[in-house]
Amino acid sequence: MQTISVQELRTMLAHEPAEDVLILDVRTPAEYRNEHLLGVANIPLDEIDKHTTDLSHYRHVYVHCNSGNRSQQACQKLNSVGLENLVNVSGGLQAWKDAGFPVQRARNVLPLMQQVQIAAGSLVLTGVVLSQTVDKRFIFLSAFVGAGLTYAGASGNCMMAKLLGQMPWNR
């Protein structure tokens, strides 16, 4: 699998014909709507295998996500079905923004990961307060959320983000 930095991507985009190249964002639709690179397509990682025929028509498909984890998974998944025109964008949207390159931002919706942090923090705090005031067993709510966050960090698979991504305000 080829890998490219955001600086190299920006330079290449200035020199390659647009009809031969696709920049593909594999984040959730909610993440994409909130903030994305100008002129990119969005196919979430969990739907990527439905688009192999479309993606095969491009000379290069530059795949990115927020940090590079999901884009690497997408490239591996597509490579396994025979696509060889894929280039993983190292560091993803975060690296793009850190380099000072422009992004398109939505208004009025918090980023999905910020929503996860608010929800997780609220659940942990609620569990601790209820365990001290109502019943000691409410501490297991905090433990459950902590275990979920640990799993999400270790695996790159955040169930709370997937759940929040399905909420009406994120559609």
N, C-alpha and C positions, 0 to 999 in steps of 0.2 A: 504494500500500500504506500502510495506517495504521500508525503506530508509537505506542507508549505506554511510559511509564516504569514501573518497578516500583512506585513510590509511587502513581501514578495507577491502576495495576492493582489494588492492594490496596484503594484507596478505592472503585473501581467494583465490585469483588466484594462489598463490603458492601452495595451498593445494588441490584444486578441479581438477578433470580430465577435460581436455580441451573439450572433446566431449559432456560433460553435461552442459557446460556453454557458453553463448554468451555475449560478451560486444557489446552493440549497441549504436552507435552514431546517434542521430536524428537531427543533424545540416544539413544544405544544403550541396550538393556535393562540392560546391566551398569552404566552410568553412572546410570541411573534407579534401579536397586535400591540402589546405594550411597548416593544422596542425591537427594531430590526434594521438591517442594512437596507439601503435604498435599492430597489429593483431586484430583490431576491425572491425566490419561490419558497414556499413553506410546505413541507411534507413531514409530519411528525414521525419520529423514529418507529412508533408502533404501527404505522401504515406504510412504511417505506417499501416493503416487499410487494405491494400492489402496483408499484410504479416502475418496475424494472424495464419494461419495454420502452416507456417514455424516456427514461434516463439513458438508455443505450444509444439514443440518437445524437447525443452531444459528444464533441471531441473531448471535452473535459467537464466534469461535474465537481465543483469545489464545495465540499460538505462542511458545514459548521454548526455549532450549537452555542451554548453559553460559555463553556470552558474547554471543550475538546473531548469530553468523555463520550457523550452520545454520538457525536460525529464519527468517532473512531468505531463505535459499535455499528453504526449505519454502514460505514465503509466495509467492515468485516462481513456484515450480513450480505451486502450487495456483491462483494468479491466472491463469496461462497456460491452465488448463483451465476457467476461468469462475467460480471461487469468489471472491466479493467480500466475504465476511463475516470476513476474516482481519485480525488485528491483531498485529503483531510487537512482542514485549516487548523493549525496548531494554536491553542489558546482561545479559539472561538471569539464570540462577541466581546468578552471581557478584554482580551488582548487587543481587539480592534479599537475599543473605546480607550484603553490605556495608551494606545499609540496616537490618540487624538483625532482619529478618523470619524467622520460624521455618521450618525444613526438617526433613524426616524423614530420619534417617540409619540406615544398616545397620551392622552390626558385623562384624568379622573379615575384610573384604575391602578391600584398598587401592583408592583411586580409580583409575580407568583411566589417567588422565594420569600419576599417580605410578608406576604399573606401567610405562608407556612410558619415563619418565625413568630408572627403575632398569634396564630392559632396554637402552636406548640407551647409558647410561653404562657398563654392564658390557661391552657389545660394543666400545665405543670403547677402554676400558681394556684389554680382552683383546687387541685388535688392536695396540695400542701395545706391550704387554709381549711378545707373541709376535714382533713385528717386531724387537725388540731381542734376543730370546733364541733364536728358532728360525730364522726366515727373514724377511728384510726385506719380502717381498711381503705379509706379514700387515697391513702398514700400510693396504692397500687396504680391509680390513674397516672400519677407522676412517673412512676416506674415504667409503665407501659409506653408513655410518650417518649421517655428517655431511651428505651430500648428501640423504639421505632426510628428515632433520630440517629442512633448508633448504626442501625442496619442501613438507613438511607445513606449515611456518610461512607460506610464501608462498601456498599454495592453500587451506589449511583442510582438507586431505584427508590424514589421517595413516594410512598403510597399516599401520604397526605397531600403532596403536590398534585398527584393524579386526581385525587378526590376534589381538591379545590379547583383544579382545572376544568372540572365538569360543572361547576356552579354557574348559574345564569349570568352573573356579572363578568365571568371570564370567557363567555362564548362569543 
